[in-house]
Each structure stands twice: as C-alpha cells, then as structure tokens.
C-alpha cells in the first residue's frame, strides 16, 4: 500500500484521535497547572514532495500531504513565584511513499509503520508515553531555569 487519500484519511481520522485520547489521559495531572490547554490534529499543506507536480495543491484529498500530526498548546503556567510561560509541542507523522514515521520532530523517529498496518495497543501507549515524557521534561527544564 502506498500513500494516498485513503491511507492519509485513516491516519487522520483513526490513528491521530486514538493517540490524542491517550495523550490527554497521560497529561491529566499537568493540564490543570496551565490556564489553557489544547491538543489538536494538524496537517502541513505547505511542504511539497521533491517529485511533486507543481500544479497540484497539497491536501489530504489529493493524497500528497508530507506531514501531519498533533499539536499541543499549554498556555499560562500558574504557580506562585514563577513567571507564567507557555509550552507548545508537535508529534509528527512524516508520510513517505510506502511507510510513515512517527516522532517529536522531522529527524527523530520513534516508530515506522507501513500504510494499512494496524497499531498495537502497546505501540499507541509507548508513543503517547514517550511524547508526554518529553512534554513533562520540557516543563521541568523551564521551571529549573526560572527558579
């Protein structure tokens, strides 16, 4: 199976929401520390593949999206004696021709999957846990610098 509209829609409509639910559960102790919290799906419609047709717009509909994922926003950390701060973090799906890579950045790969290959419960839990650990580590580092 190769990257196409159906493969991308499966990731967007099934895999990302499942990961988002798990991530949200993992962050229930963290989110109350901030004024606002958001976790949303995102699609990069700006990055063109090197072999892309210049006339075809980048979209899920056209099956030529290169990146999608989840974007976390934690805004207005509240604690006495600490200046408020925000944290934003992405979990990226880098969509190749026959496989896609999942990780916290374009060059960091935690998992590689074939399109159409089912996610196991442990893969979902592992990716969510690793990403939440990165979020908590970032908050901890910010607090250490501020105090």
N, C-alpha and C positions, 0 to 999 in steps of 0.2 A: 504494500500500500504506500502511496506517495502523498505528499502534502497536497490537499485540495480543499474545496469548500467544506465537504462533509467531515474531513479529518479535523479541520480547524474548528468547525462548529461543535464537534464532540468535545474538544478540549475546552472551548469557551463555555459551553452550556452544562457540561457534566463534571469535568475534572477540576476546573477552577472553583466552582461553588463548593465542591466537596472539600478541597484544600482550605478555602476561606472559612468554612464552618469549623474545621479542626483548629485552624489558627486562632479564630475568635475564642474558642473554648480554652486554648492554651494561654491566652492573654487576659483572661478574666481578672486576674489579680493585678494586672498592670494598668488596664484602661481606666479604672477609677482615679488614678493618680493624675490624669490629664483632663482639661476642660472639654476637649472634643476628641473624638475617635472616628476614623473612617477606614474601611477596608473595602476596596472596590476593584473590579476587573478593569483591565486596560488593554488596549490594542494599539500598537505602533503602526500608524498609517503613513509614516514619513520615510522609513528605511526601505530602499529598493534593493532587490537582489542584483548581483552583478550581471546576471544573464537576463534581467527583466526587460520586457518590452516597454519602451518609454511612454507609449500612448495608453497603457492600461493602468488605471488608478489602483492604488494599493487598498485592498479591502478583504474582509472575510469572504464576501460574495464572490470575489474573483480568485480566491484561493491562493493569494500571493503575499500574505502577511508574513513578515520575518520574525517579529517579536510580539508576544502578548504576555500577560501575567496578572499579578496582583500588586496593588499599591496600598501601602499602609500609611496613614497620617495619624500621628498622636500630637495634639496641639495643646500648648499651655500647661506644661508640667506645674503642679501646685505643691509646694512644700515650704513651710516657714524657713526663712533664711537662705533659700535657694532662688536665684532669678529664674523666672519661667523660661522654658525652652520647648522647641518642637522637634519631633523625630519623624522623618519620612524614610520609607524603605520599600524597595521593589523585590518581588520574586519573579524572575524572568523565565519565560519559555522561549528558547531560541529555536525557531522552526526551520529545520533543514529539509532536504528533498525527501528522504525516507525515514528519518528519525528526528526527534526533537530532544533538546537538552534543557534541564531544569536546574536553576541555581540562583544565587543572590546577585549575580552580575553577568555581563556578556562573556566574561572569560573564566568564570568559575562554574564548574559543572558538578552537581551532586548526583544527578541521575540522567541516564539517557534511555529513551524508550522508542520503540517502533510505533508508527501511527497504527491505531487499531489494537495495540497491545494493552490489555487491561492493567489497571493499577491494583496492586495488592493493598490490603489494609495496612500492612507494615510499611510499605513504601509511602503511603499517604501520611501515616503517623510520623515516620522518620523525617520527611521533608518539612512537615509542619513544625516538628520539634526543633530541627536544626535552625530553621528560619527564625522561630521565636527566641531561641537561644541567642542568635545574632542581634535581635532587637533588644533583648534584655542586656546583653553585653554593651551595646551602644549607649543605652540609658545609664548603665553603671559607669562607663567611661566619662560621659558628660557630667555626671554628678561628682565624680572624683576630681575633674578639672575645675568645677565650680566651687568646691568646698575646700 
